[in-house]
Amino acid sequence: MYVILAYDVAVERNGRVLKTARRYLTWVQNSLLEGELSPAQLRRLQHELERAIDPQSDSVQIYVLPQASAARRVCLGVVKNEPSQFV
Amino acid sequence: MYVILAYDVAVERNGRVLKTARRYLTWVQNSLLEGELSPAQLRRLQHELERAIDPQSDSVQIYVLPQASAARRVCLGVVKNEPSQFV
């Protein structure tokens, strides 16, 4: 599965959420990561993120695609980091 | 086409980029918008965003899916705004 993750969390939790997500996914730009995950890895990532955020005020959106090619990607401006998956 | 847009732009351009994107897409959380667009609408949005950003330092990632159902969405924490597309 290909995963796109975007987070909107309070500054004091930003570091922990980013550190957690980076153990599974590739950083693309601020608050956005991507990568190939197995269902088990996704479940573990979700579980760790749920412990890292404040569910009353933080928000994490995870988009799960069957494979990277299910989405066409358009980049405007500078590419801060290029995950290898997209052709 | 279903579009997911994430932006990472300097603070001074944040307002203009958000205002531009909101004319086409639904705000989901900070720096993230989604919505159904025709190819012509996507081209216009791209063109307007290219005029709003600094291509040397700002970054906009646009993921284009054939339809919303091409991605499964997982939300952790609070849902700041719920685009109607995802079941």
Backbone of each chain as nested JSON, in Angstrom:
{
  "chains": [
    {"id": "A", "residues": [
      {"number": 1, "name": "MET", "atoms": {"N": [0.85, -1.179, 0.0], "CA": [0.0, 0.0, 0.0], "C": [0.888, 1.231, 0.0]}},
      {"number": 2, "name": "TYR", "atoms": {"N": [0.415, 2.261, -0.697], "CA": [1.161, 3.521, -0.663], "C": [0.409, 4.505, 0.226]}},
      {"number": 3, "name": "VAL", "atoms": {"N": [1.147, 5.129, 1.126], "CA": [0.518, 5.983, 2.132], "C": [0.996, 7.425, 1.988]}},
      {"number": 4, "name": "ILE", "atoms": {"N": [0.031, 8.356, 2.023], "CA": [0.319, 9.788, 2.069], "C": [-0.221, 10.277, 3.409]}},
      {"number": 5, "name": "LEU", "atoms": {"N": [0.647, 10.92, 4.207], "CA": [0.24, 11.327, 5.549], "C": [0.444, 12.837, 5.716]}},
      {"number": 6, "name": "ALA", "atoms": {"N": [-0.589, 13.523, 6.164], "CA": [-0.494, 14.966, 6.431], "C": [-0.94, 15.209, 7.866]}},
      {"number": 7, "name": "TYR", "atoms": {"N": [-0.163, 16.012, 8.589], "CA": [-0.529, 16.24, 9.987], "C": [-0.635, 17.726, 10.3]}},
      {"number": 8, "name": "ASP", "atoms": {"N": [-1.5, 18.027, 11.234], "CA": [-1.745, 19.402, 11.699], "C": [-1.822, 19.302, 13.219]}},
      {"number": 9, "name": "VAL", "atoms": {"N": [-0.681, 19.474, 13.872], "CA": [-0.623, 19.261, 15.314], "C": [-0.01, 20.487, 15.986]}},
      {"number": 10, "name": "ALA", "atoms": {"N": [-0.255, 20.608, 17.262], "CA": [0.272, 21.749, 18.024], "C": [1.821, 21.697, 18.018]}},
      {"number": 11, "name": "VAL", "atoms": {"N": [2.419, 22.872, 18.052], "CA": [3.879, 22.989, 17.928], "C": [4.604, 22.082, 18.922]}},
      {"number": 12, "name": "GLU", "atoms": {"N": [4.088, 22.014, 20.148], "CA": [4.801, 21.248, 21.184], "C": [4.809, 19.745, 20.897]}},
      {"number": 13, "name": "ARG", "atoms": {"N": [3.926, 19.283, 19.998], "CA": [3.898, 17.848, 19.667], "C": [4.452, 17.573, 18.265]}},
      {"number": 14, "name": "ASN", "atoms": {"N": [4.799, 18.62, 17.547], "CA": [5.243, 18.493, 16.162], "C": [6.479, 17.585, 16.038]}},
      {"number": 15, "name": "GLY", "atoms": {"N": [7.446, 17.795, 16.911], "CA": [8.691, 17.029, 16.845], "C": [8.451, 15.543, 17.03]}},
      {"number": 16, "name": "ARG", "atoms": {"N": [7.628, 15.208, 18.031], "CA": [7.384, 13.784, 18.319], "C": [6.608, 13.128, 17.173]}},
      {"number": 17, "name": "VAL", "atoms": {"N": [5.598, 13.847, 16.624], "CA": [4.807, 13.28, 15.526], "C": [5.697, 13.073, 14.298]}},
      {"number": 18, "name": "LEU", "atoms": {"N": [6.541, 14.077, 13.995], "CA": [7.422, 13.955, 12.825], "C": [8.406, 12.805, 13.019]}},
      {"number": 19, "name": "LYS", "atoms": {"N": [8.988, 12.712, 14.209], "CA": [9.963, 11.655, 14.49], "C": [9.316, 10.273, 14.341]}},
      {"number": 20, "name": "THR", "atoms": {"N": [8.096, 10.154, 14.852], "CA": [7.364, 8.881, 14.75], "C": [7.103, 8.541, 13.289]}},
      {"number": 21, "name": "ALA", "atoms": {"N": [6.554, 9.519, 12.557], "CA": [6.171, 9.253, 11.152], "C": [7.4, 8.938, 10.297]}},
      {"number": 22, "name": "ARG", "atoms": {"N": [8.536, 9.598, 10.624], "CA": [9.738, 9.406, 9.803], "C": [10.346, 8.015, 9.961]}},
      {"number": 23, "name": "ARG", "atoms": {"N": [9.928, 7.305, 10.998], "CA": [10.42, 5.93, 11.138], "C": [9.74, 4.993, 10.145]}},
      {"number": 24, "name": "TYR", "atoms": {"N": [8.656, 5.498, 9.525], "CA": [7.904, 4.647, 8.6], "C": [7.889, 5.219, 7.186]}},
      {"number": 25, "name": "LEU", "atoms": {"N": [7.897, 6.559, 7.094], "CA": [7.637, 7.225, 5.815], "C": [8.737, 8.223, 5.48]}},
      {"number": 26, "name": "THR", "atoms": {"N": [8.725, 8.68, 4.23], "CA": [9.701, 9.666, 3.752], "C": [9.128, 11.072, 3.863]}},
      {"number": 27, "name": "TRP", "atoms": {"N": [9.894, 11.967, 4.473], "CA": [9.476, 13.363, 4.572], "C": [9.466, 13.995, 3.194]}},
      {"number": 28, "name": "VAL", "atoms": {"N": [8.368, 14.665, 2.844], "CA": [8.243, 15.306, 1.529], "C": [8.369, 16.816, 1.67]}},
      {"number": 29, "name": "GLN", "atoms": {"N": [7.617, 17.375, 2.579], "CA": [7.658, 18.804, 2.901], "C": [7.029, 18.939, 4.276]}},
      {"number": 30, "name": "ASN", "atoms": {"N": [7.027, 20.15, 4.814], "CA": [6.472, 20.331, 6.168], "C": [5.082, 19.718, 6.274]}},
      {"number": 31, "name": "SER", "atoms": {"N": [4.925, 18.859, 7.306], "CA": [3.629, 18.244, 7.633], "C": [3.169, 17.214, 6.615]}},
      {"number": 32, "name": "LEU", "atoms": {"N": [4.046, 16.747, 5.742], "CA": [3.637, 15.797, 4.699], "C": [4.701, 14.718, 4.497]}},
      {"number": 33, "name": "LEU", "atoms": {"N": [4.282, 13.45, 4.592], "CA": [5.19, 12.331, 4.377], "C": [4.501, 11.292, 3.504]}},
      {"number": 34, "name": "GLU", "atoms": {"N": [5.306, 10.455, 2.887], "CA": [4.766, 9.417, 2.002], "C": [5.621, 8.165, 2.117]}},
      {"number": 35, "name": "GLY", "atoms": {"N": [5.037, 7.035, 1.622], "CA": [5.852, 5.842, 1.521], "C": [5.037, 4.571, 1.417]}},
      {"number": 36, "name": "GLU", "atoms": {"N": [5.754, 3.507, 1.111], "CA": [5.147, 2.181, 0.959], "C": [5.093, 1.522, 2.34]}},
      {"number": 37, "name": "LEU", "atoms": {"N": [3.922, 1.056, 2.746], "CA": [3.781, 0.378, 4.049], "C": [2.96, -0.899, 3.869]}},
      {"number": 38, "name": "SER", "atoms": {"N": [3.258, -1.88, 4.701], "CA": [2.403, -3.061, 4.777], "C": [1.224, -2.715, 5.699]}},
      {"number": 39, "name": "PRO", "atoms": {"N": [0.132, -3.49, 5.636], "CA": [-0.972, -3.241, 6.566], "C": [-0.516, -3.256, 8.036]}},
      {"number": 40, "name": "ALA", "atoms": {"N": [0.376, -4.161, 8.379], "CA": [0.84, -4.253, 9.773], "C": [1.628, -2.998, 10.153]}},
      {"number": 41, "name": "GLN", "atoms": {"N": [2.483, -2.51, 9.236], "CA": [3.245, -1.279, 9.522], "C": [2.321, -0.096, 9.697]}},
      {"number": 42, "name": "LEU", "atoms": {"N": [1.263, -0.035, 8.859], "CA": [0.313, 1.083, 8.964], "C": [-0.396, 1.048, 10.314]}},
      {"number": 43, "name": "ARG", "atoms": {"N": [-0.796, -0.144, 10.729], "CA": [-1.479, -0.266, 12.037], "C": [-0.548, 0.207, 13.164]}},
      {"number": 44, "name": "ARG", "atoms": {"N": [0.736, -0.2, 13.092], "CA": [1.688, 0.203, 14.147], "C": [1.878, 1.721, 14.127]}},
      {"number": 45, "name": "LEU", "atoms": {"N": [2.021, 2.297, 12.911], "CA": [2.198, 3.746, 12.801], "C": [0.984, 4.467, 13.386]}},
      {"number": 46, "name": "GLN", "atoms": {"N": [-0.195, 4.011, 13.039], "CA": [-1.421, 4.626, 13.569], "C": [-1.431, 4.586, 15.086]}},
      {"number": 47, "name": "HIS", "atoms": {"N": [-1.095, 3.418, 15.618], "CA": [-1.113, 3.229, 17.073], "C": [-0.13, 4.188, 17.742]}},
      {"number": 48, "name": "GLU", "atoms": {"N": [1.083, 4.324, 17.167], "CA": [2.101, 5.211, 17.771], "C": [1.682, 6.675, 17.645]}},
      {"number": 49, "name": "LEU", "atoms": {"N": [1.083, 7.027, 16.511], "CA": [0.648, 8.416, 16.331], "C": [-0.503, 8.751, 17.291]}},
      {"number": 50, "name": "GLU", "atoms": {"N": [-1.376, 7.792, 17.511], "CA": [-2.497, 8.041, 18.434], "C": [-1.984, 8.333, 19.843]}},
      {"number": 51, "name": "ARG", "atoms": {"N": [-0.815, 7.756, 20.168], "CA": [-0.232, 8.025, 21.512], "C": [0.539, 9.352, 21.507]}},
      {"number": 52, "name": "ALA", "atoms": {"N": [0.905, 9.846, 20.317], "CA": [1.739, 11.068, 20.23], "C": [0.882, 12.336, 20.153]}},
      {"number": 53, "name": "ILE", "atoms": {"N": [-0.361, 12.234, 19.656], "CA": [-1.165, 13.441, 19.438], "C": [-2.143, 13.664, 20.601]}},
      {"number": 54, "name": "ASP", "atoms": {"N": [-2.712, 14.901, 20.608], "CA": [-3.841, 15.188, 21.494], "C": [-5.093, 15.051, 20.629]}},
      {"number": 55, "name": "PRO", "atoms": {"N": [-5.877, 13.996, 20.851], "CA": [-7.012, 13.737, 19.953], "C": [-8.064, 14.844, 19.955]}},
      {"number": 56, "name": "GLN", "atoms": {"N": [-8.004, 15.731, 20.949], "CA": [-9.005, 16.813, 21.011], "C": [-8.617, 17.996, 20.118]}},
      {"number": 57, "name": "SER", "atoms": {"N": [-7.325, 18.113, 19.777], "CA": [-6.944, 19.333, 19.044], "C": [-6.04, 19.06, 17.839]}},
      {"number": 58, "name": "ASP", "atoms": {"N": [-5.375, 17.901, 17.814], "CA": [-4.483, 17.587, 16.69], "C": [-5.232, 16.757, 15.645]}},
      {"number": 59, "name": "SER", "atoms": {"N": [-4.7, 16.821, 14.401], "CA": [-5.362, 16.093, 13.32], "C": [-4.318, 15.465, 12.4]}},
      {"number": 60, "name": "VAL", "atoms": {"N": [-4.517, 14.183, 12.069], "CA": [-3.633, 13.487, 11.125], "C": [-4.531, 12.848, 10.065]}},
      {"number": 61, "name": "GLN", "atoms": {"N": [-4.268, 13.162, 8.801], "CA": [-5.01, 12.543, 7.696], "C": [-4.07, 11.566, 6.998]}},
      {"number": 62, "name": "ILE", "atoms": {"N": [-4.528, 10.336, 6.858], "CA": [-3.734, 9.309, 6.176], "C": [-4.527, 8.824, 4.98]}},
      {"number": 63, "name": "TYR", "atoms": {"N": [-3.921, 8.938, 3.808], "CA": [-4.569, 8.45, 2.575], "C": [-3.856, 7.17, 2.174]}},
      {"number": 64, "name": "VAL", "atoms": {"N": [-4.621, 6.11, 2.019], "CA": [-4.034, 4.807, 1.693], "C": [-4.417, 4.453, 0.258]}},
      {"number": 65, "name": "LEU", "atoms": {"N": [-3.388, 4.341, -0.582], "CA": [-3.612, 3.994, -1.984], "C": [-3.166, 2.556, -2.214]}},
      {"number": 66, "name": "PRO", "atoms": {"N": [-3.793, 1.833, -3.153], "CA": [-3.368, 0.455, -3.419], "C": [-1.895, 0.414, -3.856]}},
      {"number": 67, "name": "GLN", "atoms": {"N": [-1.477, 1.391, -4.637], "CA": [-0.051, 1.544, -4.998], "C": [0.199, 2.998, -5.389]}},
      {"number": 68, "name": "ALA", "atoms": {"N": [1.458, 3.375, -5.446], "CA": [1.815, 4.784, -5.683], "C": [1.222, 5.287, -6.992]}},
      {"number": 69, "name": "SER", "atoms": {"N": [1.154, 4.398, -7.967], "CA": [0.692, 4.838, -9.301], "C": [-0.802, 5.139, -9.333]}},
      {"number": 70, "name": "ALA", "atoms": {"N": [-1.512, 4.872, -8.231], "CA": [-2.954, 5.179, -8.189], "C": [-3.188, 6.685, -8.187]}},
      {"number": 71, "name": "ALA", "atoms": {"N": [-2.129, 7.445, -7.892], "CA": [-2.258, 8.904, -7.906], "C": [-1.191, 9.485, -8.816]}},
      {"number": 72, "name": "ARG", "atoms": {"N": [-1.583, 10.499, -9.592], "CA": [-0.621, 11.257, -10.377], "C": [-0.194, 12.432, -9.501]}},
      {"number": 73, "name": "ARG", "atoms": {"N": [1.109, 12.734, -9.498], "CA": [1.555, 13.81, -8.602], "C": [2.041, 14.992, -9.413]}},
      {"number": 74, "name": "VAL", "atoms": {"N": [1.608, 16.185, -8.994], "CA": [2.058, 17.429, -9.622], "C": [2.782, 18.219, -8.538]}},
      {"number": 75, "name": "CYS", "atoms": {"N": [4.012, 18.658, -8.817], "CA": [4.787, 19.442, -7.847], "C": [4.947, 20.858, -8.374]}},
      {"number": 76, "name": "LEU", "atoms": {"N": [4.551, 21.827, -7.569], "CA": [4.772, 23.228, -7.934], "C": [5.843, 23.773, -7.0]}},
      {"number": 77, "name": "GLY", "atoms": {"N": [6.714, 24.635, -7.575], "CA": [7.759, 25.237, -6.743], "C": [8.884, 24.257, -6.53]}},
      {"number": 78, "name": "VAL", "atoms": {"N": [9.56, 24.414, -5.405], "CA": [10.743, 23.611, -5.12], "C": [10.321, 22.228, -4.595]}},
      {"number": 79, "name": "VAL", "atoms": {"N": [11.031, 21.184, -4.998], "CA": [10.789, 19.843, -4.446], "C": [11.736, 19.677, -3.262]}},
      {"number": 80, "name": "LYS", "atoms": {"N": [11.165, 19.649, -2.045], "CA": [12.008, 19.659, -0.849], "C": [12.585, 18.28, -0.601]}},
      {"number": 81, "name": "ASN", "atoms": {"N": [11.803, 17.223, -0.955], "CA": [12.355, 15.886, -0.858], "C": [11.537, 14.987, -1.768]}},
      {"number": 82, "name": "GLU", "atoms": {"N": [12.213, 14.13, -2.544], "CA": [11.534, 13.365, -3.592], "C": [11.459, 11.89, -3.219]}},
      {"number": 83, "name": "PRO", "atoms": {"N": [10.34, 11.404, -2.661], "CA": [10.25, 9.963, -2.437], "C": [10.457, 9.249, -3.763]}},
      {"number": 84, "name": "SER", "atoms": {"N": [11.114, 8.094, -3.736], "CA": [11.506, 7.421, -4.989], "C": [10.309, 6.819, -5.701]}},
      {"number": 85, "name": "GLN", "atoms": {"N": [9.142, 6.71, -5.079], "CA": [8.043, 5.903, -5.609], "C": [7.412, 6.489, -6.858]}},
      {"number": 86, "name": "PHE", "atoms": {"N": [7.26, 7.801, -6.885], "CA": [6.458, 8.352, -7.976], "C": [7.291, 8.411, -9.25]}},
      {"number": 87, "name": "VAL", "atoms": {"N": [6.722, 7.999, -10.359], "CA": [7.436, 8.058, -11.661], "C": [7.117, 9.383, -12.335]}}
    ]},
    {"id": "B", "residues": [
      {"number": 1, "name": "MET", "atoms": {"N": [-11.939, 14.051, -11.444], "CA": [-10.692, 13.721, -10.757], "C": [-10.804, 14.224, -9.323]}},
      {"number": 2, "name": "TYR", "atoms": {"N": [-10.225, 13.431, -8.425], "CA": [-10.214, 13.89, -7.037], "C": [-8.797, 14.371, -6.707]}},
      {"number": 3, "name": "VAL", "atoms": {"N": [-8.732, 15.554, -6.119], "CA": [-7.439, 16.189, -5.892], "C": [-7.188, 16.38, -4.396]}},
      {"number": 4, "name": "ILE", "atoms": {"N": [-5.962, 16.0, -3.97], "CA": [-5.501, 16.262, -2.607], "C": [-4.32, 17.22, -2.748]}},
      {"number": 5, "name": "LEU", "atoms": {"N": [-4.377, 18.366, -2.069], "CA": [-3.335, 19.38, -2.229], "C": [-2.719, 19.707, -0.864]}},
      {"number": 6, "name": "ALA", "atoms": {"N": [-1.406, 19.65, -0.792], "CA": [-0.695, 20.015, 0.445], "C": [0.332, 21.074, 0.096]}},
      {"number": 7, "name": "TYR", "atoms": {"N": [0.391, 22.14, 0.913], "CA": [1.336, 23.203, 0.587], "C": [2.241, 23.519, 1.769]}},
      {"number": 8, "name": "ASP", "atoms": {"N": [3.431, 23.948, 1.439], "CA": [4.463, 24.315, 2.429], "C": [5.072, 25.598, 1.888]}},
      {"number": 9, "name": "VAL", "atoms": {"N": [4.501, 26.742, 2.319], "CA": [4.923, 28.028, 1.764], "C": [5.286, 28.975, 2.894]}},
      {"number": 10, "name": "ALA", "atoms": {"N": [6.066, 29.984, 2.567], "CA": [6.465, 30.979, 3.567], "C": [5.219, 31.682, 4.125]}},
      {"number": 11, "name": "VAL", "atoms": {"N": [5.319, 32.083, 5.387], "CA": [4.163, 32.657, 6.093], "C": [3.538, 33.813, 5.304]}},
      {"number": 12, "name": "GLU", "atoms": {"N": [4.409, 34.653, 4.737], "CA": [3.883, 35.849, 4.051], "C": [3.062, 35.518, 2.803]}},
      {"number": 13, "name": "ARG", "atoms": {"N": [3.207, 34.273, 2.286], "CA": [2.408, 33.894, 1.103], "C": [1.282, 32.916, 1.46]}},
      {"number": 14, "name": "ASN", "atoms": {"N": [1.221, 32.506, 2.726], "CA": [0.273, 31.498, 3.17], "C": [-1.177, 31.923, 2.881]}},
      {"number": 15, "name": "GLY", "atoms": {"N": [-1.503, 33.145, 3.213], "CA": [-2.879, 33.625, 3.048], "C": [-3.324, 33.592, 1.604]}},
      {"number": 16, "name": "ARG", "atoms": {"N": [-2.438, 34.065, 0.698], "CA": [-2.815, 34.12, -0.714], "C": [-2.95, 32.707, -1.295]}},
      {"number": 17, "name": "VAL", "atoms": {"N": [-2.026, 31.795, -0.893], "CA": [-2.099, 30.425, -1.413], "C": [-3.384, 29.754, -0.92]}},
      {"number": 18, "name": "LEU", "atoms": {"N": [-3.698, 29.94, 0.383], "CA": [-4.907, 29.319, 0.931], "C": [-6.152, 29.882, 0.248]}},
      {"number": 19, "name": "LYS", "atoms": {"N": [-6.193, 31.209, 0.088], "CA": [-7.357, 31.855, -0.532], "C": [-7.552, 31.322, -1.963]}},
      {"number": 20, "name": "THR", "atoms": {"N": [-6.444, 31.184, -2.685], "CA": [-6.515, 30.682, -4.058], "C": [-7.034, 29.245, -4.072]}},
      {"number": 21, "name": "ALA", "atoms": {"N": [-6.439, 28.409, -3.24], "CA": [-6.82, 26.984, -3.24], "C": [-8.267, 26.791, -2.788]}},
      {"number": 22, "name": "ARG", "atoms": {"N": [-8.715, 27.661, -1.854], "CA": [-10.083, 27.491, -1.34], "C": [-11.153, 27.831, -2.368]}},
      {"number": 23, "name": "ARG", "atoms": {"N": [-10.749, 28.504, -3.422], "CA": [-11.739, 28.777, -4.477], "C": [-12.036, 27.525, -5.295]}},
      {"number": 24, "name": "TYR", "atoms": {"N": [-11.192, 26.505, -5.12], "CA": [-11.37, 25.279, -5.916], "C": [-11.628, 24.055, -5.03]}},
      {"number": 25, "name": "LEU", "atoms": {"N": [-11.034, 24.062, -3.825], "CA": [-11.023, 22.856, -2.994], "C": [-11.546, 23.14, -1.59]}},
      {"number": 26, "name": "THR", "atoms": {"N": [-11.798, 22.068, -0.862], "CA": [-12.302, 22.175, 0.516], "C": [-11.149, 22.085, 1.508]}},
      {"number": 27, "name": "TRP", "atoms": {"N": [-11.09, 23.043, 2.429], "CA": [-10.057, 23.023, 3.456], "C": [-10.287, 21.831, 4.384]}},
      {"number": 28, "name": "VAL", "atoms": {"N": [-9.241, 21.05, 4.649], "CA": [-9.35, 19.87, 5.509], "C": [-8.677, 20.142, 6.851]}},
      {"number": 29, "name": "GLN", "atoms": {"N": [-7.466, 20.638, 6.784], "CA": [-6.696, 21.02, 7.974], "C": [-5.587, 21.929, 7.489]}},
      {"number": 30, "name": "ASN", "atoms": {"N": [-4.816, 22.474, 8.387], "CA": [-3.75, 23.396, 7.964], "C": [-2.906, 22.795, 6.851]}},
      {"number": 31, "name": "SER", "atoms": {"N": [-2.782, 23.585, 5.754], "CA": [-1.921, 23.222, 4.619], "C": [-2.431, 22.043, 3.809]}},
      {"number": 32, "name": "LEU", "atoms": {"N": [-3.686, 21.665, 3.981], "CA": [-4.233, 20.494, 3.258], "C": [-5.657, 20.766, 2.781]}},
      {"number": 33, "name": "LEU", "atoms": {"N": [-5.892, 20.566, 1.488], "CA": [-7.219, 20.735, 0.921], "C": [-7.511, 19.582, -0.033]}},
      {"number": 34, "name": "GLU", "atoms": {"N": [-8.804, 19.376, -0.276], "CA": [-9.208, 18.276, -1.159], "C": [-10.432, 18.704, -1.956]}},
      {"number": 35, "name": "GLY", "atoms": {"N": [-10.689, 17.939, -3.047], "CA": [-11.955, 18.159, -3.743], "C": [-11.954, 17.611, -5.149]}},
      {"number": 36, "name": "GLU", "atoms": {"N": [-13.136, 17.609, -5.726], "CA": [-13.351, 17.116, -7.083], "C": [-13.072, 18.262, -8.052]}},
      {"number": 37, "name": "LEU", "atoms": {"N": [-12.209, 18.038, -9.041], "CA": [-11.911, 19.07, -10.042], "C": [-11.936, 18.461, -11.433]}},
      {"number": 38, "name": "SER", "atoms": {"N": [-12.325, 19.285, -12.397], "CA": [-12.186, 18.869, -13.797], "C": [-10.731, 19.147, -14.203]}},
      {"number": 39, "name": "PRO", "atoms": {"N": [-10.267, 18.538, -15.315], "CA": [-8.911, 18.835, -15.783], "C": [-8.699, 20.337, -16.022]}},
      {"number": 40, "name": "ALA", "atoms": {"N": [-9.689, 21.01, -16.543], "CA": [-9.558, 22.455, -16.81], "C": [-9.43, 23.223, -15.497]}},
      {"number": 41, "name": "GLN", "atoms": {"N": [-10.215, 22.854, -14.484], "CA": [-10.125, 23.535, -13.182], "C": [-8.747, 23.313, -12.558]}},
      {"number": 42, "name": "LEU", "atoms": {"N": [-8.238, 22.093, -12.687], "CA": [-6.92, 21.795, -12.107], "C": [-5.849, 22.638, -12.793]}},
      {"number": 43, "name": "ARG", "atoms": {"N": [-5.933, 22.755, -14.114], "CA": [-4.947, 23.577, -14.834], "C": [-5.017, 25.033, -14.355]}},
      {"number": 44, "name": "ARG", "atoms": {"N": [-6.248, 25.562, -14.221], "CA": [-6.391, 26.955, -13.754], "C": [-5.826, 27.106, -12.344]}},
      {"number": 45, "name": "LEU", "atoms": {"N": [-6.143, 26.158, -11.449], "CA": [-5.638, 26.227, -10.068], "C": [-4.107, 26.21, -10.065]}},
      {"number": 46, "name": "GLN", "atoms": {"N": [-3.534, 25.331, -10.846], "CA": [-2.064, 25.238, -10.936], "C": [-1.482, 26.568, -11.372]}},
      {"number": 47, "name": "HIS", "atoms": {"N": [-2.086, 27.109, -12.419], "CA": [-1.598, 28.382, -12.988], "C": [-1.653, 29.491, -11.939]}},
      {"number": 48, "name": "GLU", "atoms": {"N": [-2.771, 29.576, -11.202], "CA": [-2.915, 30.628, -10.183], "C": [-1.94, 30.411, -9.029]}},
      {"number": 49, "name": "LEU", "atoms": {"N": [-1.735, 29.145, -8.638], "CA": [-0.804, 28.866, -7.531], "C": [0.633, 29.18, -7.952]}},
      {"number": 50, "name": "GLU", "atoms": {"N": [0.963, 28.911, -9.203], "CA": [2.327, 29.207, -9.686], "C": [2.61, 30.703, -9.613]}},
      {"number": 51, "name": "ARG", "atoms": {"N": [1.539, 31.52, -9.747], "CA": [1.737, 32.982, -9.625], "C": [1.754, 33.419, -8.159]}},
      {"number": 52, "name": "ALA", "atoms": {"N": [1.221, 32.569, -7.266], "CA": [1.115, 32.968, -5.846], "C": [2.365, 32.559, -5.051]}},
      {"number": 53, "name": "ILE", "atoms": {"N": [3.089, 31.541, -5.503], "CA": [4.204, 31.034, -4.689], "C": [5.544, 31.591, -5.18]}},
      {"number": 54, "name": "ASP", "atoms": {"N": [6.573, 31.41, -4.335], "CA": [7.948, 31.667, -4.758], "C": [8.533, 30.314, -5.137]}},
      {"number": 55, "name": "PRO", "atoms": {"N": [8.737, 30.082, -6.432], "CA": [9.159, 28.74, -6.869], "C": [10.514, 28.306, -6.319]}},
      {"number": 56, "name": "GLN", "atoms": {"N": [11.279, 29.245, -5.784], "CA": [12.608, 28.901, -5.232], "C": [12.515, 28.375, -3.803]}},
      {"number": 57, "name": "SER", "atoms": {"N": [11.409, 28.701, -3.093], "CA": [11.398, 28.308, -1.669], "C": [10.091, 27.65, -1.228]}},
      {"number": 58, "name": "ASP", "atoms": {"N": [9.016, 27.889, -1.992], "CA": [7.727, 27.294, -1.596], "C": [7.512, 25.971, -2.331]}},
      {"number": 59, "name": "SER", "atoms": {"N": [6.619, 25.134, -1.737], "CA": [6.37, 23.825, -2.347], "C": [4.889, 23.473, -2.232]}},
      {"number": 60, "name": "VAL", "atoms": {"N": [4.325, 23.022, -3.359], "CA": [2.931, 22.565, -3.356], "C": [2.918, 21.171, -3.987]}},
      {"number": 61, "name": "GLN", "atoms": {"N": [2.361, 20.206, -3.279], "CA": [2.216, 18.842, -3.811], "C": [0.734, 18.623, -4.108]}},
      {"number": 62, "name": "ILE", "atoms": {"N": [0.467, 18.21, -5.321], "CA": [-0.917, 17.924, -5.722], "C": [-0.99, 16.456, -6.131]}},
      {"number": 63, "name": "TYR", "atoms": {"N": [-1.882, 15.727, -5.484], "CA": [-2.087, 14.311, -5.824], "C": [-3.417, 14.209, -6.559]}},
      {"number": 64, "name": "VAL", "atoms": {"N": [-3.375, 13.655, -7.757], "CA": [-4.58, 13.567, -8.579], "C": [-5.012, 12.105, -8.659]}},
      {"number": 65, "name": "LEU", "atoms": {"N": [-6.201, 11.843, -8.121], "CA": [-6.743, 10.478, -8.134], "C": [-7.867, 10.409, -9.157]}},
      {"number": 66, "name": "PRO", "atoms": {"N": [-8.073, 9.249, -9.784], "CA": [-9.168, 9.139, -10.758], "C": [-10.523, 9.458, -10.095]}},
      {"number": 67, "name": "GLN", "atoms": {"N": [-10.691, 9.006, -8.872], "CA": [-11.891, 9.384, -8.08], "C": [-11.548, 9.252, -6.594]}},
      {"number": 68, "name": "ALA", "atoms": {"N": [-12.38, 9.811, -5.756], "CA": [-12.099, 9.855, -4.314], "C": [-11.897, 8.45, -3.742]}},
      {"number": 69, "name": "SER", "atoms": {"N": [-12.653, 7.519, -4.293], "CA": [-12.614, 6.157, -3.726], "C": [-11.301, 5.434, -4.039]}},
      {"number": 70, "name": "ALA", "atoms": {"N": [-10.422, 6.05, -4.849], "CA": [-9.127, 5.426, -5.159], "C": [-8.23, 5.399, -3.926]}},
      {"number": 71, "name": "ALA", "atoms": {"N": [-8.579, 6.195, -2.916], "CA": [-7.803, 6.214, -1.675], "C": [-8.732, 5.957, -0.505]}},
      {"number": 72, "name": "ARG", "atoms": {"N": [-8.239, 5.146, 0.432], "CA": [-8.954, 4.96, 1.693], "C": [-8.389, 6.009, 2.659]}},
      {"number": 73, "name": "ARG", "atoms": {"N": [-9.283, 6.645, 3.443], "CA": [-8.763, 7.698, 4.31], "C": [-8.902, 7.291, 5.765]}},
      {"number": 74, "name": "VAL", "atoms": {"N": [-7.824, 7.53, 6.53], "CA": [-7.846, 7.269, 7.968], "C": [-7.62, 8.611, 8.66]}},
      {"number": 75, "name": "CYS", "atoms": {"N": [-8.489, 8.973, 9.597], "CA": [-8.352, 10.243, 10.32], "C": [-8.009, 9.946, 11.772]}},
      {"number": 76, "name": "LEU", "atoms": {"N": [-6.923, 10.516, 12.276], "CA": [-6.578, 10.39, 13.686], "C": [-6.785, 11.757, 14.329]}},
      {"number": 77, "name": "GLY", "atoms": {"N": [-7.308, 11.714, 15.577], "CA": [-7.516, 12.978, 16.285], "C": [-8.787, 13.643, 15.818]}},
      {"number": 78, "name": "VAL", "atoms": {"N": [-8.781, 14.951, 15.896], "CA": [-9.987, 15.711, 15.574], "C": [-10.104, 15.893, 14.062]}},
      {"number": 79, "name": "VAL", "atoms": {"N": [-11.328, 15.818, 13.541], "CA": [-11.561, 16.101, 12.116], "C": [-11.92, 17.576, 12.015]}},
      {"number": 80, "name": "LYS", "atoms": {"N": [-10.989, 18.368, 11.441], "CA": [-11.179, 19.82, 11.452], "C": [-12.199, 20.239, 10.401]}},
      {"number": 81, "name": "ASN", "atoms": {"N": [-12.232, 19.491, 9.282], "CA": [-13.259, 19.755, 8.284], "C": [-13.395, 18.515, 7.426]}},
      {"number": 82, "name": "GLU", "atoms": {"N": [-14.627, 18.097, 7.132], "CA": [-14.856, 16.815, 6.48], "C": [-15.358, 17.029, 5.062]}},
      {"number": 83, "name": "PRO", "atoms": {"N": [-14.497, 16.969, 4.021], "CA": [-15.009, 17.04, 2.655], "C": [-16.042, 15.931, 2.481]}},
      {"number": 84, "name": "SER", "atoms": {"N": [-17.097, 16.198, 1.722], "CA": [-18.214, 15.25, 1.621], "C": [-17.841, 14.022, 0.803]}},
      {"number": 85, "name": "GLN", "atoms": {"N": [-16.739, 13.997, 0.083], "CA": [-16.459, 12.96, -0.915], "C": [-16.186, 11.595, -0.304]}},
      {"number": 86, "name": "PHE", "atoms": {"N": [-15.455, 11.573, 0.793], "CA": [-15.006, 10.264, 1.274], "C": [-16.134, 9.563, 2.025]}},
      {"number": 87, "name": "VAL", "atoms": {"N": [-16.35, 8.296, 1.738], "CA": [-17.387, 7.53, 2.459], "C": [-16.775, 6.943, 3.718]}}
    ]}
  ]
}
